[in-house]
Amino acid sequence: MQTWWKKNFAECQFSDQRLTHRALKIGQAICEGFGQALSSIFKTATELKRSYEFSPMGKLALLL
Protein backbone atom coordinates (compact mmCIF):
# COMPACT_ATOMS: atom_id res chain seq x y z
CA MET A 1 0.00 0.00 0.00
CA GLN A 2 2.95 2.34 0.48
CA THR A 3 3.32 2.54 -3.32
CA TRP A 4 -0.33 3.61 -3.65
CA TRP A 5 0.17 6.30 -1.02
CA LYS A 6 3.29 7.64 -2.75
CA LYS A 7 1.59 7.60 -6.16
CA ASN A 8 -1.45 9.52 -4.95
CA PHE A 9 -0.20 11.74 -2.13
CA ALA A 10 3.59 12.00 -1.91
CA GLU A 11 3.87 14.94 -4.31
CA CYS A 12 0.76 16.68 -3.04
CA GLN A 13 1.30 20.44 -2.72
CA PHE A 14 -1.18 23.13 -1.73
CA SER A 15 -0.45 26.84 -1.45
CA ASP A 16 -1.09 26.51 2.29
CA GLN A 17 1.31 24.13 4.07
CA ARG A 18 -1.40 23.23 6.58
CA LEU A 19 -3.57 21.84 3.79
CA THR A 20 -0.63 19.90 2.38
CA HIS A 21 0.06 18.43 5.82
CA ARG A 22 -3.61 17.51 6.28
CA ALA A 23 -3.81 15.86 2.86
CA LEU A 24 -0.71 13.78 3.55
CA LYS A 25 -1.98 12.79 6.99
CA ILE A 26 -5.40 11.77 5.62
CA GLY A 27 -3.83 9.88 2.72
CA GLN A 28 -1.48 7.95 4.96
CA ALA A 29 -4.28 7.05 7.39
CA ILE A 30 -6.49 5.80 4.56
CA CYS A 31 -3.60 3.79 3.15
CA GLU A 32 -2.84 2.19 6.51
CA GLY A 33 -6.52 1.39 7.12
CA PHE A 34 -7.35 0.37 3.55
CA GLY A 35 -10.66 -1.48 3.36
CA GLN A 36 -11.94 -0.22 6.70
CA ALA A 37 -14.71 2.26 7.33
CA LEU A 38 -13.53 5.85 7.76
CA SER A 39 -14.98 5.82 11.26
CA SER A 40 -12.53 3.01 12.07
CA ILE A 41 -9.56 4.71 10.44
CA PHE A 42 -10.03 8.06 12.16
CA LYS A 43 -10.23 7.45 15.90
CA THR A 44 -11.78 10.74 17.01
CA ALA A 45 -14.89 12.50 15.78
CA THR A 46 -12.78 15.57 15.00
CA GLU A 47 -10.38 13.62 12.75
CA LEU A 48 -13.31 11.99 10.96
CA LYS A 49 -15.11 15.30 10.46
CA ARG A 50 -11.98 17.00 9.13
CA SER A 51 -11.37 14.19 6.66
CA TYR A 52 -14.92 14.58 5.33
CA GLU A 53 -14.56 18.37 5.18
CA PHE A 54 -11.34 17.98 3.20
CA SER A 55 -13.02 15.76 0.61
CA PRO A 56 -14.30 17.55 -2.51
CA MET A 57 -17.48 15.47 -2.44
CA GLY A 58 -20.63 17.27 -1.40
CA LYS A 59 -23.24 15.87 0.92
CA LEU A 60 -25.37 13.11 -0.51
CA ALA A 61 -29.10 13.05 -0.04
CA LEU A 62 -31.04 9.82 0.07
CA LEU A 63 -34.09 9.74 -2.13
CA LEU A 64 -36.86 7.59 -0.74
mmCIF file of the N, C-alpha and C atoms, coordinates in Angstrom:
data_MODEL
# 
_entry.id   MODEL 
# 
loop_
_atom_site.group_PDB 
_atom_site.id 
_atom_site.type_symbol 
_atom_site.label_atom_id 
_atom_site.label_alt_id 
_atom_site.label_comp_id 
_atom_site.label_asym_id 
_atom_site.label_entity_id 
_atom_site.label_seq_id 
_atom_site.pdbx_PDB_ins_code 
_atom_site.Cartn_x 
_atom_site.Cartn_y 
_atom_site.Cartn_z 
_atom_site.occupancy 
_atom_site.B_iso_or_equiv 
_atom_site.pdbx_formal_charge 
_atom_site.auth_seq_id 
_atom_site.auth_comp_id 
_atom_site.auth_asym_id 
_atom_site.auth_atom_id 
_atom_site.pdbx_PDB_model_num 
ATOM 1   N N  . MET A 1 1  ? 0.810   -1.207 0.000  1.00 0.00 ? 1  MET A N  1 
ATOM 2   C CA . MET A 1 1  ? 0.000   0.000  0.000  1.00 0.00 ? 1  MET A CA 1 
ATOM 3   C C  . MET A 1 1  ? 0.851   1.269  0.000  1.00 0.00 ? 1  MET A C  1 
ATOM 4   N N  . GLN A 1 2  ? 2.088   1.160  0.447  1.00 0.00 ? 2  GLN A N  1 
ATOM 5   C CA . GLN A 1 2  ? 2.949   2.337  0.476  1.00 0.00 ? 2  GLN A CA 1 
ATOM 6   C C  . GLN A 1 2  ? 3.125   2.921  -0.922 1.00 0.00 ? 2  GLN A C  1 
ATOM 7   N N  . THR A 1 3  ? 3.189   2.063  -1.944 1.00 0.00 ? 3  THR A N  1 
ATOM 8   C CA . THR A 1 3  ? 3.321   2.543  -3.320 1.00 0.00 ? 3  THR A CA 1 
ATOM 9   C C  . THR A 1 3  ? 2.093   3.355  -3.712 1.00 0.00 ? 3  THR A C  1 
ATOM 10  N N  . TRP A 1 4  ? 0.905   2.891  -3.340 1.00 0.00 ? 4  TRP A N  1 
ATOM 11  C CA . TRP A 1 4  ? -0.326  3.610  -3.650 1.00 0.00 ? 4  TRP A CA 1 
ATOM 12  C C  . TRP A 1 4  ? -0.310  4.986  -2.994 1.00 0.00 ? 4  TRP A C  1 
ATOM 13  N N  . TRP A 1 5  ? 0.116   5.024  -1.734 1.00 0.00 ? 5  TRP A N  1 
ATOM 14  C CA . TRP A 1 5  ? 0.174   6.302  -1.018 1.00 0.00 ? 5  TRP A CA 1 
ATOM 15  C C  . TRP A 1 5  ? 1.123   7.258  -1.719 1.00 0.00 ? 5  TRP A C  1 
ATOM 16  N N  . LYS A 1 6  ? 2.317   6.782  -2.076 1.00 0.00 ? 6  LYS A N  1 
ATOM 17  C CA . LYS A 1 6  ? 3.292   7.640  -2.754 1.00 0.00 ? 6  LYS A CA 1 
ATOM 18  C C  . LYS A 1 6  ? 2.751   8.130  -4.090 1.00 0.00 ? 6  LYS A C  1 
ATOM 19  N N  . LYS A 1 7  ? 2.123   7.243  -4.836 1.00 0.00 ? 7  LYS A N  1 
ATOM 20  C CA . LYS A 1 7  ? 1.592   7.597  -6.156 1.00 0.00 ? 7  LYS A CA 1 
ATOM 21  C C  . LYS A 1 7  ? 0.528   8.684  -6.052 1.00 0.00 ? 7  LYS A C  1 
ATOM 22  N N  . ASN A 1 8  ? -0.309  8.612  -5.042 1.00 0.00 ? 8  ASN A N  1 
ATOM 23  C CA . ASN A 1 8  ? -1.448  9.521  -4.947 1.00 0.00 ? 8  ASN A CA 1 
ATOM 24  C C  . ASN A 1 8  ? -1.249  10.731 -4.035 1.00 0.00 ? 8  ASN A C  1 
ATOM 25  N N  . PHE A 1 9  ? -0.317  10.654 -3.107 1.00 0.00 ? 9  PHE A N  1 
ATOM 26  C CA . PHE A 1 9  ? -0.204  11.736 -2.127 1.00 0.00 ? 9  PHE A CA 1 
ATOM 27  C C  . PHE A 1 9  ? 1.191   12.317 -1.942 1.00 0.00 ? 9  PHE A C  1 
ATOM 28  N N  . ALA A 1 10 ? 2.229   11.585 -2.259 1.00 0.00 ? 10 ALA A N  1 
ATOM 29  C CA . ALA A 1 10 ? 3.593   12.004 -1.906 1.00 0.00 ? 10 ALA A CA 1 
ATOM 30  C C  . ALA A 1 10 ? 3.988   13.350 -2.500 1.00 0.00 ? 10 ALA A C  1 
ATOM 31  N N  . GLU A 1 11 ? 3.507   13.673 -3.681 1.00 0.00 ? 11 GLU A N  1 
ATOM 32  C CA . GLU A 1 11 ? 3.869   14.943 -4.307 1.00 0.00 ? 11 GLU A CA 1 
ATOM 33  C C  . GLU A 1 11 ? 2.766   15.987 -4.186 1.00 0.00 ? 11 GLU A C  1 
ATOM 34  N N  . CYS A 1 12 ? 1.874   15.766 -3.266 1.00 0.00 ? 12 CYS A N  1 
ATOM 35  C CA . CYS A 1 12 ? 0.761   16.684 -3.038 1.00 0.00 ? 12 CYS A CA 1 
ATOM 36  C C  . CYS A 1 12 ? 1.288   18.020 -2.515 1.00 0.00 ? 12 CYS A C  1 
ATOM 37  N N  . GLN A 1 13 ? 0.876   19.108 -3.150 1.00 0.00 ? 13 GLN A N  1 
ATOM 38  C CA . GLN A 1 13 ? 1.304   20.439 -2.721 1.00 0.00 ? 13 GLN A CA 1 
ATOM 39  C C  . GLN A 1 13 ? 0.127   21.412 -2.823 1.00 0.00 ? 13 GLN A C  1 
ATOM 40  N N  . PHE A 1 14 ? -0.183  22.070 -1.738 1.00 0.00 ? 14 PHE A N  1 
ATOM 41  C CA . PHE A 1 14 ? -1.178  23.132 -1.727 1.00 0.00 ? 14 PHE A CA 1 
ATOM 42  C C  . PHE A 1 14 ? -0.455  24.440 -1.428 1.00 0.00 ? 14 PHE A C  1 
ATOM 43  N N  . SER A 1 15 ? -1.080  25.546 -1.732 1.00 0.00 ? 15 SER A N  1 
ATOM 44  C CA . SER A 1 15 ? -0.447  26.837 -1.446 1.00 0.00 ? 15 SER A CA 1 
ATOM 45  C C  . SER A 1 15 ? -0.308  27.069 0.061  1.00 0.00 ? 15 SER A C  1 
ATOM 46  N N  . ASP A 1 16 ? -1.134  26.416 0.834  1.00 0.00 ? 16 ASP A N  1 
ATOM 47  C CA . ASP A 1 16 ? -1.087  26.513 2.294  1.00 0.00 ? 16 ASP A CA 1 
ATOM 48  C C  . ASP A 1 16 ? -0.488  25.214 2.841  1.00 0.00 ? 16 ASP A C  1 
ATOM 49  N N  . GLN A 1 17 ? 0.631   25.311 3.538  1.00 0.00 ? 17 GLN A N  1 
ATOM 50  C CA . GLN A 1 17 ? 1.313   24.131 4.071  1.00 0.00 ? 17 GLN A CA 1 
ATOM 51  C C  . GLN A 1 17 ? 0.428   23.308 4.999  1.00 0.00 ? 17 GLN A C  1 
ATOM 52  N N  . ARG A 1 18 ? -0.499  23.965 5.687  1.00 0.00 ? 18 ARG A N  1 
ATOM 53  C CA . ARG A 1 18 ? -1.397  23.232 6.585  1.00 0.00 ? 18 ARG A CA 1 
ATOM 54  C C  . ARG A 1 18 ? -2.282  22.275 5.804  1.00 0.00 ? 18 ARG A C  1 
ATOM 55  N N  . LEU A 1 19 ? -2.745  22.713 4.630  1.00 0.00 ? 19 LEU A N  1 
ATOM 56  C CA . LEU A 1 19 ? -3.566  21.841 3.792  1.00 0.00 ? 19 LEU A CA 1 
ATOM 57  C C  . LEU A 1 19 ? -2.749  20.678 3.244  1.00 0.00 ? 19 LEU A C  1 
ATOM 58  N N  . THR A 1 20 ? -1.507  20.965 2.862  1.00 0.00 ? 20 THR A N  1 
ATOM 59  C CA . THR A 1 20 ? -0.626  19.898 2.383  1.00 0.00 ? 20 THR A CA 1 
ATOM 60  C C  . THR A 1 20 ? -0.420  18.865 3.483  1.00 0.00 ? 20 THR A C  1 
ATOM 61  N N  . HIS A 1 21 ? -0.145  19.327 4.686  1.00 0.00 ? 21 HIS A N  1 
ATOM 62  C CA . HIS A 1 21 ? 0.063   18.426 5.823  1.00 0.00 ? 21 HIS A CA 1 
ATOM 63  C C  . HIS A 1 21 ? -1.196  17.595 6.092  1.00 0.00 ? 21 HIS A C  1 
ATOM 64  N N  . ARG A 1 22 ? -2.355  18.229 6.040  1.00 0.00 ? 22 ARG A N  1 
ATOM 65  C CA . ARG A 1 22 ? -3.609  17.512 6.285  1.00 0.00 ? 22 ARG A CA 1 
ATOM 66  C C  . ARG A 1 22 ? -3.857  16.459 5.209  1.00 0.00 ? 22 ARG A C  1 
ATOM 67  N N  . ALA A 1 23 ? -3.619  16.812 3.952  1.00 0.00 ? 23 ALA A N  1 
ATOM 68  C CA . ALA A 1 23 ? -3.814  15.858 2.857  1.00 0.00 ? 23 ALA A CA 1 
ATOM 69  C C  . ALA A 1 23 ? -2.905  14.646 3.023  1.00 0.00 ? 23 ALA A C  1 
ATOM 70  N N  . LEU A 1 24 ? -1.648  14.879 3.359  1.00 0.00 ? 24 LEU A N  1 
ATOM 71  C CA . LEU A 1 24 ? -0.706  13.779 3.551  1.00 0.00 ? 24 LEU A CA 1 
ATOM 72  C C  . LEU A 1 24 ? -1.109  12.902 4.728  1.00 0.00 ? 24 LEU A C  1 
ATOM 73  N N  . LYS A 1 25 ? -1.562  13.530 5.793  1.00 0.00 ? 25 LYS A N  1 
ATOM 74  C CA . LYS A 1 25 ? -1.979  12.786 6.985  1.00 0.00 ? 25 LYS A CA 1 
ATOM 75  C C  . LYS A 1 25 ? -3.220  11.930 6.689  1.00 0.00 ? 25 LYS A C  1 
ATOM 76  N N  . ILE A 1 26 ? -4.194  12.504 5.988  1.00 0.00 ? 26 ILE A N  1 
ATOM 77  C CA . ILE A 1 26 ? -5.403  11.769 5.620  1.00 0.00 ? 26 ILE A CA 1 
ATOM 78  C C  . ILE A 1 26 ? -5.047  10.621 4.679  1.00 0.00 ? 26 ILE A C  1 
ATOM 79  N N  . GLY A 1 27 ? -4.231  10.909 3.680  1.00 0.00 ? 27 GLY A N  1 
ATOM 80  C CA . GLY A 1 27 ? -3.835  9.878  2.722  1.00 0.00 ? 27 GLY A CA 1 
ATOM 81  C C  . GLY A 1 27 ? -3.115  8.719  3.372  1.00 0.00 ? 27 GLY A C  1 
ATOM 82  N N  . GLN A 1 28 ? -2.216  9.012  4.284  1.00 0.00 ? 28 GLN A N  1 
ATOM 83  C CA . GLN A 1 28 ? -1.483  7.955  4.961  1.00 0.00 ? 28 GLN A CA 1 
ATOM 84  C C  . GLN A 1 28 ? -2.414  7.124  5.844  1.00 0.00 ? 28 GLN A C  1 
ATOM 85  N N  . ALA A 1 29 ? -3.332  7.779  6.532  1.00 0.00 ? 29 ALA A N  1 
ATOM 86  C CA . ALA A 1 29 ? -4.277  7.053  7.390  1.00 0.00 ? 29 ALA A CA 1 
ATOM 87  C C  . ALA A 1 29 ? -5.171  6.134  6.561  1.00 0.00 ? 29 ALA A C  1 
ATOM 88  N N  . ILE A 1 30 ? -5.643  6.620  5.421  1.00 0.00 ? 30 ILE A N  1 
ATOM 89  C CA . ILE A 1 30 ? -6.492  5.798  4.555  1.00 0.00 ? 30 ILE A CA 1 
ATOM 90  C C  . ILE A 1 30 ? -5.699  4.618  4.012  1.00 0.00 ? 30 ILE A C  1 
ATOM 91  N N  . CYS A 1 31 ? -4.456  4.859  3.654  1.00 0.00 ? 31 CYS A N  1 
ATOM 92  C CA . CYS A 1 31 ? -3.598  3.794  3.152  1.00 0.00 ? 31 CYS A CA 1 
ATOM 93  C C  . CYS A 1 31 ? -3.378  2.719  4.216  1.00 0.00 ? 31 CYS A C  1 
ATOM 94  N N  . GLU A 1 32 ? -3.089  3.131  5.426  1.00 0.00 ? 32 GLU A N  1 
ATOM 95  C CA . GLU A 1 32 ? -2.841  2.186  6.513  1.00 0.00 ? 32 GLU A CA 1 
ATOM 96  C C  . GLU A 1 32 ? -4.102  1.421  6.902  1.00 0.00 ? 32 GLU A C  1 
ATOM 97  N N  . GLY A 1 33 ? -5.265  2.040  6.745  1.00 0.00 ? 33 GLY A N  1 
ATOM 98  C CA . GLY A 1 33 ? -6.520  1.395  7.119  1.00 0.00 ? 33 GLY A CA 1 
ATOM 99  C C  . GLY A 1 33 ? -7.335  0.958  5.921  1.00 0.00 ? 33 GLY A C  1 
ATOM 100 N N  . PHE A 1 34 ? -6.670  0.702  4.806  1.00 0.00 ? 34 PHE A N  1 
ATOM 101 C CA . PHE A 1 34 ? -7.353  0.372  3.551  1.00 0.00 ? 34 PHE A CA 1 
ATOM 102 C C  . PHE A 1 34 ? -8.382  -0.738 3.755  1.00 0.00 ? 34 PHE A C  1 
ATOM 103 N N  . GLY A 1 35 ? -9.592  -0.501 3.268  1.00 0.00 ? 35 GLY A N  1 
ATOM 104 C CA . GLY A 1 35 ? -10.663 -1.483 3.360  1.00 0.00 ? 35 GLY A CA 1 
ATOM 105 C C  . GLY A 1 35 ? -11.542 -1.317 4.586  1.00 0.00 ? 35 GLY A C  1 
ATOM 106 N N  . GLN A 1 36 ? -11.153 -0.450 5.493  1.00 0.00 ? 36 GLN A N  1 
ATOM 107 C CA . GLN A 1 36 ? -11.939 -0.215 6.698  1.00 0.00 ? 36 GLN A CA 1 
ATOM 108 C C  . GLN A 1 36 ? -12.832 1.006  6.511  1.00 0.00 ? 36 GLN A C  1 
ATOM 109 N N  . ALA A 1 37 ? -13.848 1.082  7.329  1.00 0.00 ? 37 ALA A N  1 
ATOM 110 C CA . ALA A 1 37 ? -14.713 2.263  7.330  1.00 0.00 ? 37 ALA A CA 1 
ATOM 111 C C  . ALA A 1 37 ? -13.917 3.464  7.830  1.00 0.00 ? 37 ALA A C  1 
ATOM 112 N N  . LEU A 1 38 ? -14.230 4.643  7.315  1.00 0.00 ? 38 LEU A N  1 
ATOM 113 C CA . LEU A 1 38 ? -13.527 5.849  7.758  1.00 0.00 ? 38 LEU A CA 1 
ATOM 114 C C  . LEU A 1 38 ? -13.657 6.057  9.262  1.00 0.00 ? 38 LEU A C  1 
ATOM 115 N N  . SER A 1 39 ? -14.791 5.671  9.820  1.00 0.00 ? 39 SER A N  1 
ATOM 116 C CA . SER A 1 39 ? -14.981 5.822  11.265 1.00 0.00 ? 39 SER A CA 1 
ATOM 117 C C  . SER A 1 39 ? -14.051 4.904  12.058 1.00 0.00 ? 39 SER A C  1 
ATOM 118 N N  . SER A 1 40 ? -13.527 3.868  11.422 1.00 0.00 ? 40 SER A N  1 
ATOM 119 C CA . SER A 1 40 ? -12.532 3.006  12.068 1.00 0.00 ? 40 SER A CA 1 
ATOM 120 C C  . SER A 1 40 ? -11.121 3.543  11.885 1.00 0.00 ? 40 SER A C  1 
ATOM 121 N N  . ILE A 1 41 ? -10.886 4.176  10.748 1.00 0.00 ? 41 ILE A N  1 
ATOM 122 C CA . ILE A 1 41 ? -9.555  4.708  10.438 1.00 0.00 ? 41 ILE A CA 1 
ATOM 123 C C  . ILE A 1 41 ? -9.252  5.925  11.297 1.00 0.00 ? 41 ILE A C  1 
ATOM 124 N N  . PHE A 1 42 ? -10.217 6.826  11.393 1.00 0.00 ? 42 PHE A N  1 
ATOM 125 C CA . PHE A 1 42 ? -10.031 8.056  12.163 1.00 0.00 ? 42 PHE A CA 1 
ATOM 126 C C  . PHE A 1 42 ? -10.651 7.847  13.536 1.00 0.00 ? 42 PHE A C  1 
ATOM 127 N N  . LYS A 1 43 ? -9.815  7.857  14.554 1.00 0.00 ? 43 LYS A N  1 
ATOM 128 C CA . LYS A 1 43 ? -10.231 7.449  15.899 1.00 0.00 ? 43 LYS A CA 1 
ATOM 129 C C  . LYS A 1 43 ? -11.114 8.456  16.622 1.00 0.00 ? 43 LYS A C  1 
ATOM 130 N N  . THR A 1 44 ? -10.961 9.743  16.313 1.00 0.00 ? 44 THR A N  1 
ATOM 131 C CA . THR A 1 44 ? -11.776 10.738 17.011 1.00 0.00 ? 44 THR A CA 1 
ATOM 132 C C  . THR A 1 44 ? -12.795 11.338 16.046 1.00 0.00 ? 44 THR A C  1 
ATOM 133 N N  . ALA A 1 45 ? -13.853 11.867 16.607 1.00 0.00 ? 45 ALA A N  1 
ATOM 134 C CA . ALA A 1 45 ? -14.888 12.502 15.785 1.00 0.00 ? 45 ALA A CA 1 
ATOM 135 C C  . ALA A 1 45 ? -14.319 13.699 15.029 1.00 0.00 ? 45 ALA A C  1 
ATOM 136 N N  . THR A 1 46 ? -13.388 14.407 15.648 1.00 0.00 ? 46 THR A N  1 
ATOM 137 C CA . THR A 1 46 ? -12.777 15.575 15.000 1.00 0.00 ? 46 THR A CA 1 
ATOM 138 C C  . THR A 1 46 ? -11.979 15.159 13.772 1.00 0.00 ? 46 THR A C  1 
ATOM 139 N N  . GLU A 1 47 ? -11.161 14.103 13.898 1.00 0.00 ? 47 GLU A N  1 
ATOM 140 C CA . GLU A 1 47 ? -10.384 13.622 12.750 1.00 0.00 ? 47 GLU A CA 1 
ATOM 141 C C  . GLU A 1 47 ? -11.309 13.182 11.620 1.00 0.00 ? 47 GLU A C  1 
ATOM 142 N N  . LEU A 1 48 ? -12.364 12.465 11.963 1.00 0.00 ? 48 LEU A N  1 
ATOM 143 C CA . LEU A 1 48 ? -13.312 11.991 10.960 1.00 0.00 ? 48 LEU A CA 1 
ATOM 144 C C  . LEU A 1 48 ? -13.987 13.161 10.262 1.00 0.00 ? 48 LEU A C  1 
ATOM 145 N N  . LYS A 1 49 ? -14.440 14.134 11.033 1.00 0.00 ? 49 LYS A N  1 
ATOM 146 C CA . LYS A 1 49 ? -15.112 15.304 10.463 1.00 0.00 ? 49 LYS A CA 1 
ATOM 147 C C  . LYS A 1 49 ? -14.174 16.074 9.543  1.00 0.00 ? 49 LYS A C  1 
ATOM 148 N N  . ARG A 1 50 ? -12.939 16.267 9.958  1.00 0.00 ? 50 ARG A N  1 
ATOM 149 C CA . ARG A 1 50 ? -11.976 17.005 9.130  1.00 0.00 ? 50 ARG A CA 1 
ATOM 150 C C  . ARG A 1 50 ? -11.646 16.257 7.845  1.00 0.00 ? 50 ARG A C  1 
ATOM 151 N N  . SER A 1 51 ? -11.635 14.941 7.895  1.00 0.00 ? 51 SER A N  1 
ATOM 152 C CA . SER A 1 51 ? -11.371 14.190 6.664  1.00 0.00 ? 51 SER A CA 1 
ATOM 153 C C  . SER A 1 51 ? -12.533 14.342 5.687  1.00 0.00 ? 51 SER A C  1 
ATOM 154 N N  . TYR A 1 52 ? -13.761 14.348 6.196  1.00 0.00 ? 52 TYR A N  1 
ATOM 155 C CA . TYR A 1 52 ? -14.918 14.578 5.325  1.00 0.00 ? 52 TYR A CA 1 
ATOM 156 C C  . TYR A 1 52 ? -14.923 16.005 4.783  1.00 0.00 ? 52 TYR A C  1 
ATOM 157 N N  . GLU A 1 53 ? -14.594 16.969 5.619  1.00 0.00 ? 53 GLU A N  1 
ATOM 158 C CA . GLU A 1 53 ? -14.565 18.366 5.175  1.00 0.00 ? 53 GLU A CA 1 
ATOM 159 C C  . GLU A 1 53 ? -13.510 18.584 4.095  1.00 0.00 ? 53 GLU A C  1 
ATOM 160 N N  . PHE A 1 54 ? -12.419 17.835 4.167  1.00 0.00 ? 54 PHE A N  1 
ATOM 161 C CA . PHE A 1 54 ? -11.337 17.980 3.200  1.00 0.00 ? 54 PHE A CA 1 
ATOM 162 C C  . PHE A 1 54 ? -11.727 17.407 1.838  1.00 0.00 ? 54 PHE A C  1 
ATOM 163 N N  . SER A 1 55 ? -12.595 16.421 1.846  1.00 0.00 ? 55 SER A N  1 
ATOM 164 C CA . SER A 1 55 ? -13.017 15.761 0.608  1.00 0.00 ? 55 SER A CA 1 
ATOM 165 C C  . SER A 1 55 ? -13.799 16.722 -0.283 1.00 0.00 ? 55 SER A C  1 
ATOM 166 N N  . PRO A 1 56 ? -13.564 16.665 -1.600 1.00 0.00 ? 56 PRO A N  1 
ATOM 167 C CA . PRO A 1 56 ? -14.296 17.554 -2.507 1.00 0.00 ? 56 PRO A CA 1 
ATOM 168 C C  . PRO A 1 56 ? -15.742 17.120 -2.746 1.00 0.00 ? 56 PRO A C  1 
ATOM 169 N N  . MET A 1 57 ? -16.122 15.962 -2.230 1.00 0.00 ? 57 MET A N  1 
ATOM 170 C CA . MET A 1 57 ? -17.481 15.474 -2.441 1.00 0.00 ? 57 MET A CA 1 
ATOM 171 C C  . MET A 1 57 ? -18.465 16.258 -1.580 1.00 0.00 ? 57 MET A C  1 
ATOM 172 N N  . GLY A 1 58 ? -19.585 16.597 -2.157 1.00 0.00 ? 58 GLY A N  1 
ATOM 173 C CA . GLY A 1 58 ? -20.633 17.267 -1.404 1.00 0.00 ? 58 GLY A CA 1 
ATOM 174 C C  . GLY A 1 58 ? -21.442 16.262 -0.609 1.00 0.00 ? 58 GLY A C  1 
ATOM 175 N N  . LYS A 1 59 ? -22.374 16.764 0.153  1.00 0.00 ? 59 LYS A N  1 
ATOM 176 C CA . LYS A 1 59 ? -23.239 15.873 0.916  1.00 0.00 ? 59 LYS A CA 1 
ATOM 177 C C  . LYS A 1 59 ? -24.177 15.151 -0.032 1.00 0.00 ? 59 LYS A C  1 
ATOM 178 N N  . LEU A 1 60 ? -24.450 13.910 0.293  1.00 0.00 ? 60 LEU A N  1 
ATOM 179 C CA . LEU A 1 60 ? -25.365 13.111 -0.507 1.00 0.00 ? 60 LEU A CA 1 
ATOM 180 C C  . LEU A 1 60 ? -26.714 13.053 0.190  1.00 0.00 ? 60 LEU A C  1 
ATOM 181 N N  . ALA A 1 61 ? -27.757 13.146 -0.589 1.00 0.00 ? 61 ALA A N  1 
ATOM 182 C CA . ALA A 1 61 ? -29.103 13.045 -0.039 1.00 0.00 ? 61 ALA A CA 1 
ATOM 183 C C  . ALA A 1 61 ? -29.716 11.730 -0.496 1.00 0.00 ? 61 ALA A C  1 
ATOM 184 N N  . LEU A 1 62 ? -30.368 11.062 0.412  1.00 0.00 ? 62 LEU A N  1 
ATOM 185 C CA . LEU A 1 62 ? -31.043 9.820  0.067  1.00 0.00 ? 62 LEU A CA 1 
ATOM 186 C C  . LEU A 1 62 ? -32.436 10.137 -0.448 1.00 0.00 ? 62 LEU A C  1 
ATOM 187 N N  . LEU A 1 63 ? -32.762 9.564  -1.566 1.00 0.00 ? 63 LEU A N  1 
ATOM 188 C CA . LEU A 1 63 ? -34.095 9.740  -2.128 1.00 0.00 ? 63 LEU A CA 1 
ATOM 189 C C  . LEU A 1 63 ? -34.913 8.506  -1.795 1.00 0.00 ? 63 LEU A C  1 
ATOM 190 N N  . LEU A 1 64 ? -36.004 8.710  -1.123 1.00 0.00 ? 64 LEU A N  1 
ATOM 191 C CA . LEU A 1 64 ? -36.861 7.586  -0.737 1.00 0.00 ? 64 LEU A CA 1 
ATOM 192 C C  . LEU A 1 64 ? -38.131 7.599  -1.525 1.00 0.00 ? 64 LEU A C  1 
# 
